[in-house]
Amino acid sequence: MTLFDLAKKNIKHNFIHYFLYFASMIFSIMIYYTFVSLSKDPEVVALMDNNDNLASIFNASSIILIIFVAIFILYSNHFFTRKRKKEIGIYSLLGLRKKEIGRMLFYENFLMGIGALIIGIGLGTLLSKLFVAILIKIMKLDGISNFVFSTDAMINTVVIFIIITLITSVTGYRIIYRTTLLDLFHSESKREKIPKSNPFLAILSLVLILGGYFIALQPLLTEDAIWIKLKFEPGMLLILTSVITGTVLLLNSFLPFSLNKIRKNKRIFYNGTNIISNSQLTFRIASNARTLSTIAVLTGMTLVAIGMVGGLYNNANKDAGLNNPATFEYHIVDEKSNKQALTLAQNNTKTPMTGNQETTINYVKTTSDRKMPTAYGPEDGFAVISLTAYNKLLTLEKHTSSKMAALKDDEAILISSDLTTENDVLNQSFTLKNSTPQKVTVTKTITELPFSTLYSLLVVSDDVANTLSSKNQTTIQSIMIDQPKDAVALSKQMAKVLPENAVFRSYPENYEALMRETGVLLFIGMFIGLVFLAATGSIIYFKQLTEAYNDVLTYDILKKIGLDRKEIRKTIAKQVLVIFLIPLVLGIAHSSVALVALAHLLQMNITLAASISTGAFTLIFIVYYFITVNTYTNIVIGKKRD
């Protein structure tokens, strides 16, 4: 019998032991192929050809996905190889040389890799149509995706996974050549030492985490804010360093310290099976501290990324409305093009026009006894309109609640999105350089502009506006359409008849572009989040199964002293629950604070997106938890027989 035959027989007769590794490979291949086939899909390619940002996002995401998948497969292979060390030791005792054992493991890896590639690419092909349909739906595009098999995606996937298979094979060789026969037989019985309890580091971990939270939640725009003193980039670096260091110390010092305190409390420690749970948990925390702290930090980052992208997606409609208060807006360059564009809007029956307004804007040079605000343009001065024109525009754009009462001749309203507490111009006086200079004082500031083609606007009384010179002025056409999101075709028709210097702005096209970019970000975020979630859940799962195989003898002793299956399962459930809760609770806590801080910074509501992503994450972790408890119990005390 050749080594290749022996490898085939091993897989055939011990497939149940190979299944976890095999399933991990299938899942990784399926996910990677699905993502690559998406980037090769004709509809997605056409979209990316028109948008360099989307192409860059897809390319960067594919690299991140390769790293995730490679780490996941390497970790699965490490678990699989470690579990078989005793088997490898038996082969050595039977006379097989290390070189021959390495070749046999390579053949096994190769055969499982081929099988996983075939199944993974097959499943990925079926899923790719579903994911393309989801992507099109998220991006608010019309049409139905066609079933497309991507040869390029298949070749890309095969090459990547051949490289990963070679790396895992080399890793297997290293384990065989660097491990003695004695270590092969006793590797599973090795335990990491229990970390010594350190009260100082335990307290420091809480101080660092809570301190990071405190800084992150501080207001951003007050004069005495911590952010103003620290500056943004150093402040972010300080928070990340503090929280990450605190997380590591929490798992390495605080939890062992807490378990040690519980152990000294005899009433709790000697209650039921707590003596077993506490002792086992101490070992679990010691052996999993590095992994759990890494997963906790990455879980927090993943939830922040998905929550933020989801928030951006949900706010896309609001952002498009702020950037384009009118459905269509352009500067009237000549009467012919203006009439053509207006006729197109009036004759469109699918999305009928609900109204329009031509607003005359005067550009006026201005002086002040104080520093000019950033809203002021030195070349043209302030864009100025009358209060009546401003109120009519608000009525057209259905913002009647913002309409202003009468202004006195010496009063003005300054509108600019650049206004902050640092350059607040309330009560600042300006002298309009007109034929007759007019002094006005800003009595109100507003940040929402009624035009998308202007950066600032000064609203004055009708009497003052009538005295302004017409030497430097422009007329802006504002058009409102019913169901503006469906007016993309009309927008393109209008763009063709208007000259380039008309500065044409379109709400439908802006909305479509926002939905495309944020939709792709949301899709990729959810996709990679799914991969990360599956990978982290599986890593914890593999870790616990490793501990389960190590603990078989321990639980045999517990069975002999009288513990039944129910009591043992309860003990296991407590231990595994803590292992799953640690990264989940820490990840949710870290992400919640970060999302609240970012929501304040960006001034947008991300509650819904954050709640959905956190809820989904928690639900899948719960599923992993019950699977792990069930598998762990079956390993240490066997399957329950009816």
C-alpha positions in Angstrom: 0.0 0.0 0.0 1.4 3.4 -1.0 1.3 6.5 1.1 -1.3 8.0 -1.2 -3.5 4.9 -0.7 -3.0 5.2 3.1 -4.0 8.9 3.0 -7.2 8.0 1.1 -8.0 5.3 3.5 -7.4 7.6 6.5 -9.9 10.2 5.1 -12.5 7.5 4.2 -12.5 5.7 7.5 -11.9 8.7 9.8 -13.9 11.3 8.0 -15.8 12.3 11.2 -12.5 13.5 12.7 -11.6 15.3 9.5 -15.0 16.9 9.0 -14.4 20.1 11.0 -11.2 21.0 9.0 -12.9 20.0 5.8 -16.0 22.1 6.5 -13.8 25.0 7.4 -12.0 24.8 4.1 -15.3 24.5 2.2 -16.7 27.6 4.0 -13.6 29.6 3.3 -13.5 28.7 -0.4 -17.2 29.3 -0.8 -17.0 32.8 0.7 -13.9 33.8 -1.2 -15.1 32.5 -4.5 -18.5 34.3 -4.0 -16.8 37.6 -3.3 -14.4 37.3 -6.2 -17.2 36.3 -8.6 -19.1 39.4 -7.5 -16.2 41.6 -8.5 -16.2 39.8 -11.9 -19.9 40.0 -12.4 -20.7 42.1 -15.6 -23.2 44.3 -13.8 -20.8 45.0 -10.9 -17.9 45.5 -13.4 -19.9 48.1 -15.3 -20.6 49.9 -12.1 -16.9 49.9 -11.0 -15.8 51.1 -14.5 -17.7 54.3 -13.8 -16.5 54.7 -10.2 -12.8 54.4 -9.2 -13.7 54.5 -5.5 -15.9 51.4 -5.8 -13.1 49.5 -7.7 -10.6 50.4 -5.0 -13.0 49.3 -2.2 -13.5 45.9 -3.9 -9.8 45.4 -4.4 -8.9 46.4 -0.8 -11.7 44.2 0.5 -10.6 41.2 -1.4 -7.1 41.5 0.2 -8.6 41.8 3.6 -10.8 38.7 2.9 -7.7 36.7 1.7 -6.0 37.5 5.0 -9.0 36.5 7.1 -9.6 33.3 5.2 -5.9 32.4 5.3 -5.7 32.9 9.0 -8.9 30.9 9.5 -7.6 28.0 7.5 -4.2 28.0 9.1 -5.8 28.0 12.5 -8.1 25.2 11.6 -5.2 23.3 10.2 -3.2 23.9 13.4 -6.1 22.5 15.5 -6.5 19.5 13.2 -2.7 18.7 13.2 -2.5 19.2 17.0 -5.4 16.8 17.5 -3.5 14.2 15.4 -0.1 14.4 17.1 -0.7 11.1 19.0 -1.7 9.4 15.7 1.5 10.8 14.1 3.5 9.4 17.0 2.0 5.9 16.4 3.1 6.1 12.8 6.6 6.9 14.0 6.6 3.9 16.3 5.5 1.7 13.4 8.6 2.6 11.5 7.5 5.5 9.2 10.1 8.1 8.8 9.2 11.8 9.3 9.6 12.4 5.6 7.1 9.7 4.7 4.6 10.9 7.4 4.9 14.5 6.0 4.2 13.2 2.5 1.1 11.3 3.7 -0.2 14.4 5.5 0.4 16.4 2.3 -1.6 13.9 0.3 -4.4 14.1 2.8 -4.3 17.9 2.7 -4.2 17.8 -1.1 -7.2 15.4 -1.4 -9.3 17.4 1.1 -8.3 20.6 -0.7 -9.4 19.3 -4.1 -12.7 18.2 -2.6 -13.2 21.4 -0.7 -12.5 23.4 -3.9 -15.0 21.5 -5.9 -17.8 21.8 -3.3 -16.9 25.3 -2.2 -16.8 26.7 -5.8 -20.1 24.8 -6.5 -21.8 26.4 -3.5 -20.2 29.8 -4.2 -21.6 29.7 -7.8 -25.1 29.1 -6.4 -24.7 31.8 -3.8 -23.1 34.4 -6.1 -26.5 35.0 -7.9 -28.2 35.6 -4.6 -25.5 38.0 -3.4 -25.5 40.0 -6.6 -29.3 40.3 -6.3 -28.8 41.5 -2.7 -26.1 44.0 -3.8 -28.3 45.4 -6.6 -31.2 45.7 -4.1 -29.1 47.5 -1.6 -27.8 49.9 -4.2 -31.4 50.7 -5.3 -30.6 49.7 -8.9 -33.2 48.4 -11.4 -32.9 45.0 -13.1 -32.5 41.4 -12.2 -29.0 39.8 -12.1 -28.3 37.0 -14.6 -26.7 33.7 -13.6 -23.0 34.0 -14.6 -20.2 31.5 -14.0 -16.9 33.3 -13.7 -13.9 31.4 -15.0 -11.6 34.2 -13.8 -13.0 33.9 -10.3 -12.6 30.1 -10.3 -8.9 30.4 -11.4 -8.2 33.1 -8.9 -9.8 31.0 -6.1 -7.9 27.8 -7.1 -4.5 29.6 -7.2 -5.1 31.3 -3.8 -6.1 28.1 -2.1 -3.3 26.0 -3.7 -0.9 28.5 -2.1 -2.7 28.3 1.2 -2.7 24.5 1.0 1.1 24.5 0.4 1.6 26.8 3.4 -0.5 24.5 5.6 1.5 21.5 4.4 4.8 23.2 5.2 3.4 24.0 8.6 2.6 20.3 9.1 6.1 19.4 8.1 7.6 21.9 10.6 5.5 20.4 13.4 6.6 16.8 12.5 10.3 17.7 12.3 10.5 20.0 15.3 8.5 17.7 17.7 10.0 14.7 19.5 8.2 11.4 19.8 7.6 12.0 23.5 6.0 15.4 22.8 3.8 13.8 20.2 2.3 11.5 22.8 2.0 14.0 25.6 1.2 17.3 23.7 -2.5 17.1 24.6 -1.8 16.8 28.3 0.2 20.0 28.4 -1.3 22.9 30.3 -0.4 26.6 30.4 0.5 27.8 33.8 -2.1 29.7 35.8 -1.2 33.4 35.7 -0.4 34.9 39.1 -3.0 37.2 40.5 -1.8 40.9 40.4 -4.2 43.4 42.1 -2.4 46.4 40.6 -2.7 45.2 37.0 -6.3 44.1 37.7 -7.3 47.7 38.8 -5.2 49.2 36.0 -7.1 47.3 33.4 -10.4 48.9 34.5 -8.8 52.3 34.8 -7.5 52.1 31.2 -10.8 50.9 29.7 -13.0 53.3 31.6 -10.5 56.1 31.0 -10.6 55.5 27.3 -14.4 55.4 27.4 -14.5 58.7 29.3 -12.3 60.5 26.8 -14.2 59.1 23.8 -17.5 60.3 25.2 -16.4 63.9 25.9 -18.1 66.7 23.9 -16.1 67.8 20.8 -16.9 71.4 20.3 -16.7 73.1 23.7 -13.7 75.3 24.3 -12.5 73.3 27.4 -13.1 69.9 25.8 -10.4 67.3 26.1 -10.5 66.8 22.3 -9.5 70.4 21.8 -6.5 70.0 24.1 -5.4 66.6 22.8 -6.1 67.2 19.1 -8.1 64.6 17.2 -5.4 62.2 15.9 -3.4 62.0 19.2 -6.7 61.6 21.1 -7.9 58.7 18.9 -4.5 57.0 19.3 -4.6 57.5 23.1 -8.1 56.0 23.3 -7.2 52.9 21.1 -4.0 52.3 23.1 -5.8 52.7 26.4 -8.7 50.4 25.6 -6.6 47.7 23.8 -4.1 47.6 26.6 -6.9 47.5 29.2 -8.6 44.6 27.4 -5.4 42.6 27.4 -4.8 43.3 31.1 -8.4 42.5 31.9 -8.1 39.0 30.6 -4.6 38.4 31.9 -5.0 40.0 35.3 -8.5 41.1 36.3 -10.4 37.9 35.5 -7.8 35.6 37.2 -7.8 38.0 40.1 -11.6 37.8 40.3 -11.6 34.0 40.0 -9.0 33.8 42.8 -11.2 36.0 45.0 -14.2 33.7 44.3 -12.0 30.7 45.2 -11.3 32.3 48.6 -15.0 32.7 49.3 -15.9 29.3 50.7 -19.6 29.8 50.6 -19.6 30.3 46.8 -16.6 28.1 45.9 -17.9 25.0 47.6 -21.5 25.4 46.4 -22.5 22.6 44.1 -20.2 22.2 41.0 -18.6 25.7 41.4 -15.4 24.2 42.6 -15.0 22.4 39.3 -16.2 25.3 37.2 -13.9 27.8 38.9 -10.8 25.6 38.6 -11.5 24.8 35.0 -12.2 28.4 34.1 -8.9 29.5 35.6 -7.1 27.2 33.1 -9.5 28.3 30.3 -8.7 32.0 30.9 -5.0 31.3 31.0 -4.9 29.3 27.8 -7.3 31.6 25.9 -6.4 35.1 27.1 -4.4 36.1 24.0 -7.0 34.7 21.6 -10.0 36.2 23.5 -8.5 39.7 23.8 -7.7 39.7 20.1 -11.2 38.6 19.2 -12.7 41.1 21.6 -10.8 44.0 20.0 -11.5 42.8 16.5 -15.2 42.2 17.3 -15.5 45.8 18.5 -13.8 47.1 15.4 -16.1 45.0 13.2 -19.2 46.2 14.9 -18.1 49.8 14.6 -17.4 49.4 10.9 -20.7 47.7 10.2 -22.6 50.2 12.4 -21.0 53.2 10.8 -21.6 52.0 7.2 -25.1 51.0 8.1 -25.7 54.5 9.6 -24.2 56.1 6.4 -26.5 54.0 4.3 -29.6 54.9 6.4 -28.7 58.6 6.3 -28.0 58.6 2.5 -31.5 60.0 1.8 -31.1 62.7 4.4 -27.6 63.6 3.1 -28.8 63.8 -0.5 -31.5 66.1 0.6 -29.1 68.4 2.5 -26.7 68.5 -0.5 -29.6 69.1 -3.0 -32.5 71.0 -1.4 -34.1 71.3 -4.8 -34.6 68.3 -7.1 -32.8 70.1 -9.9 -30.8 73.3 -9.7 -28.7 75.2 -12.3 -27.5 78.7 -13.1 -29.3 80.3 -16.0 -26.6 81.0 -18.7 -29.0 81.6 -21.6 -32.7 81.7 -22.0 -32.7 79.0 -24.7 -31.1 76.2 -22.6 -33.2 77.3 -19.6 -36.4 77.0 -21.5 -35.4 73.6 -22.9 -34.6 72.2 -19.5 -37.8 73.6 -18.0 -39.9 72.2 -20.8 -38.4 68.7 -20.2 -39.4 68.9 -16.5 -42.9 70.2 -17.3 -43.6 67.6 -20.0 -42.4 64.6 -17.9 -45.4 62.5 -16.9 -43.6 59.8 -14.9 -42.3 62.3 -12.3 -44.3 65.5 -12.8 -42.9 68.9 -11.9 -44.5 70.4 -8.7 -43.0 73.9 -9.0 -40.0 76.1 -9.8 -38.5 79.4 -8.9 -35.9 81.7 -10.5 -33.9 83.5 -7.8 -31.6 86.4 -8.5 -28.4 86.4 -6.5 -26.3 89.5 -6.1 -22.6 89.2 -5.1 -21.6 92.1 -2.9 -18.1 93.0 -1.5 -18.2 93.5 2.2 -16.1 94.8 5.0 -16.2 94.3 8.8 -14.5 95.5 11.9 -13.9 91.9 12.9 -12.3 88.9 11.2 -14.2 87.9 8.1 -15.8 84.4 8.5 -14.8 81.4 6.4 -18.2 81.7 4.7 -17.0 85.0 3.0 -15.5 84.7 -0.5 -12.8 87.3 -1.0 -13.2 87.4 -4.8 -16.9 87.8 -5.1 -18.0 88.8 -1.6 -21.3 87.5 -0.1 -24.1 86.0 -2.2 -27.1 88.1 -1.2 -30.9 87.6 -1.6 -34.0 89.3 -0.3 -36.0 87.8 2.6 -39.1 87.4 0.4 -37.1 85.4 -2.2 -35.6 83.2 0.6 -39.1 82.5 2.1 -40.5 81.7 -1.3 -37.7 79.2 -1.9 -38.3 77.5 1.4 -42.0 77.2 0.5 -41.1 75.6 -2.8 -38.7 73.2 -1.1 -41.3 72.4 1.6 -39.4 73.9 4.5 -42.1 76.2 5.6 -41.2 75.7 9.3 -37.9 77.5 8.6 -39.6 80.6 7.1 -38.4 83.9 8.7 -40.4 86.9 9.9 -39.6 90.4 8.6 -36.0 91.8 8.8 -35.1 95.3 9.6 -32.9 97.2 7.2 -29.9 96.9 9.5 -30.4 93.1 10.1 -29.3 90.1 8.2 -29.2 86.3 8.3 -26.0 84.4 7.5 -26.4 80.9 6.1 -23.4 78.7 5.7 -22.5 75.0 6.4 -19.1 76.1 7.6 -20.3 78.0 10.7 -19.0 76.5 14.0 -18.5 77.9 17.5 -15.0 78.9 16.5 -16.1 81.3 13.8 -19.5 82.2 15.0 -20.6 85.5 13.5 -23.7 86.2 15.5 -24.0 90.0 16.2 -21.1 90.7 13.8 -21.6 93.8 11.6 -20.9 94.0 7.9 -20.8 97.0 5.5 -22.1 96.1 2.1 -20.1 98.0 -0.5 -22.9 99.3 -2.7 -23.6 102.6 -4.4 -24.9 103.6 -1.0 -23.0 101.5 1.7 -25.4 99.6 3.9 -24.4 98.4 7.4 -26.1 95.2 8.5 -25.7 93.0 11.7 -26.1 89.3 11.7 -29.0 88.5 14.0 -29.3 84.8 13.1 -27.1 82.0 11.7 -28.3 78.9 9.8 -26.3 76.0 8.5 -28.7 74.5 6.0 -28.5 76.3 2.6 -31.5 76.5 0.2 -29.0 76.1 -2.8 -26.6 73.3 -3.6 -24.4 75.5 -5.8 -23.6 78.1 -3.2 -21.4 77.8 -0.1 -22.9 80.8 1.8 -25.8 83.2 1.6 -26.6 86.5 3.2 -30.3 87.2 3.6 -31.3 90.9 3.9 -34.5 92.9 4.0 -36.4 93.5 0.7 -35.6 97.3 0.8 -31.8 96.6 1.2 -31.9 94.0 -1.6 -33.6 96.4 -4.0 -30.7 98.9 -3.6 -28.0 96.3 -4.6 -26.2 96.8 -7.8 -26.9 94.4 -10.7 -23.3 94.4 -12.0 -22.4 91.1 -10.4 -25.4 88.8 -10.2 -26.6 85.5 -11.4 -30.0 83.8 -11.6 -30.5 80.3 -10.2 -33.3 78.0 -11.4 -34.7 75.7 -8.7 -37.1 72.9 -9.8 -39.1 70.5 -7.6 -40.2 67.1 -8.9 -42.7 64.6 -7.5 -41.0 61.3 -6.6 -37.5 62.7 -7.3 -35.6 59.4 -6.7 -37.2 58.0 -9.9 -36.1 61.0 -12.0 -32.6 59.8 -13.0 -33.6 59.6 -16.7 -35.0 63.1 -16.7 -31.9 64.3 -14.9 -29.7 62.9 -17.7 -31.9 64.6 -20.4 -31.7 67.9 -18.7 -27.9 67.6 -18.3 -27.6 67.2 -22.1 -29.4 70.5 -22.9 -27.7 72.6 -20.3 -24.2 74.1 -20.9 -21.3 73.1 -18.7 -21.1 76.4 -16.9 -24.7 76.1 -15.8 -23.4 74.2 -12.7 -26.2 71.7 -12.9 -27.0 69.8 -9.7 -29.3 66.8 -9.5 -30.9 65.3 -6.4 -31.7 62.0 -8.2 -28.2 61.4 -9.4 -26.7 62.5 -6.1 -29.0 60.1 -4.3 -28.2 57.3 -6.7 -24.4 57.9 -6.3 -24.7 57.9 -2.5 -26.8 54.7 -2.5 -24.3 53.0 -4.8 -21.2 53.9 -2.7 -22.8 53.4 0.7 -24.6 50.3 -0.6 -21.3 48.7 -1.7 -19.7 49.7 1.6 -22.7 48.2 3.5 -22.6 45.0 1.4 -18.9 44.5 1.8 -19.0 45.4 5.5 -21.8 42.8 6.1 -20.0 40.2 3.9 -16.6 40.5 5.6 -18.4 40.8 9.0 -20.1 37.5 8.2 -16.7 35.9 7.4 -15.1 37.4 10.5 -18.0 36.3 12.7 -17.8 32.7 11.4 -14.1 32.7 11.7 -14.0 34.0 15.3 -16.9 31.8 16.4 -15.1 28.8 14.9 -11.8 29.7 16.5 -13.4 29.7 19.9 -15.2 26.5 19.0 -11.9 24.8 18.0 -10.2 26.1 21.1 -12.9 24.6 23.3 -12.8 21.3 21.5 -9.0 21.2 22.0 -9.7 21.6 25.8 -12.4 19.0 25.6 -10.1 16.3 24.2 -7.6 17.3 26.9 -10.3 16.9 29.6 -11.6 13.5 28.8 -9.7 11.9 31.7 -10.8 14.6 34.1 -14.5 14.1 33.3 -14.0 10.3 33.5 -13.0 10.8 37.1 -16.0 13.1 37.7 -18.3 10.4 36.4 -16.8 7.8 38.7 -17.3 10.0 41.8 -21.0 10.3 41.0 -21.7 13.3 38.7 -24.4 12.5 36.2 -24.6 13.8 32.6 -26.9 16.7 33.5 -24.5 18.0 36.2 -21.5 17.6 33.9 -23.2 19.4 31.1 -24.2 22.2 33.5 -20.5 22.6 34.5 -19.4 22.6 30.9 -22.1 25.2 30.0 -20.9 27.6 32.7 -17.3 27.4 31.5 -18.1 27.7 27.8 -20.5 30.6 28.5 -17.8 32.7 30.1 -15.4 32.0 27.2 -18.1 33.2 24.6 -19.3 36.1 26.8 -15.9 37.7 27.3 -15.2 38.7 23.7 -18.9 39.4 23.0 -19.5 41.7 25.9 -16.2 43.5 25.6 -16.7 43.8 21.8 -20.2 45.2 22.2 -19.1 47.6 25.0 -16.1 48.9 23.0 -18.2 49.3 19.8 -21.1 51.0 21.6 -18.8 53.7 23.1 -17.1 54.2 19.7 -20.4 54.4 17.8 -21.8 57.0 20.3 -18.7 59.1 19.9 -18.7 58.8 16.1 -22.4 59.6 15.9 -21.8 62.8 17.9 -18.9 63.7 15.7 -20.7 63.1 12.4 -24.0 64.3 13.7 -26.0 61.3 12.4 -28.3 58.7 13.8 -26.8 55.2 13.7 -28.9 53.5 16.4 -30.9 51.3 14.1 -27.8 50.0 12.1 -25.8 49.5 15.3 -28.7 47.6 17.0 -29.2 45.3 14.0 -25.5 44.4 13.6 -25.1 43.9 17.3 -28.2 41.8 17.6 -27.2 39.6 14.6 -23.7 39.2 16.0 -25.1 38.2 19.4 -27.6 35.7 17.9 -24.9 33.9 15.9 -22.6 33.7 18.9 -25.5 32.1 20.8 -25.8 29.5 18.1 -22.1 28.8 18.3 -22.3 28.6 22.1 -25.0 25.8 22.1 -23.2 23.9 19.3 -20.0 24.1 21.3 -21.6 23.0 24.6 -23.3 20.0 22.9 -20.1 18.9 21.1 -17.9 19.4 24.2 -20.3 17.3 26.2 -20.4 14.5 23.6 -16.6 14.4 23.5 -16.0 14.2 27.3 -18.8 11.8 28.3 -20.0 10.4 24.9 -23.3 10.9 23.1 -26.5 10.4 25.0 -28.2 7.1 24.2 -31.9 6.8 24.3 
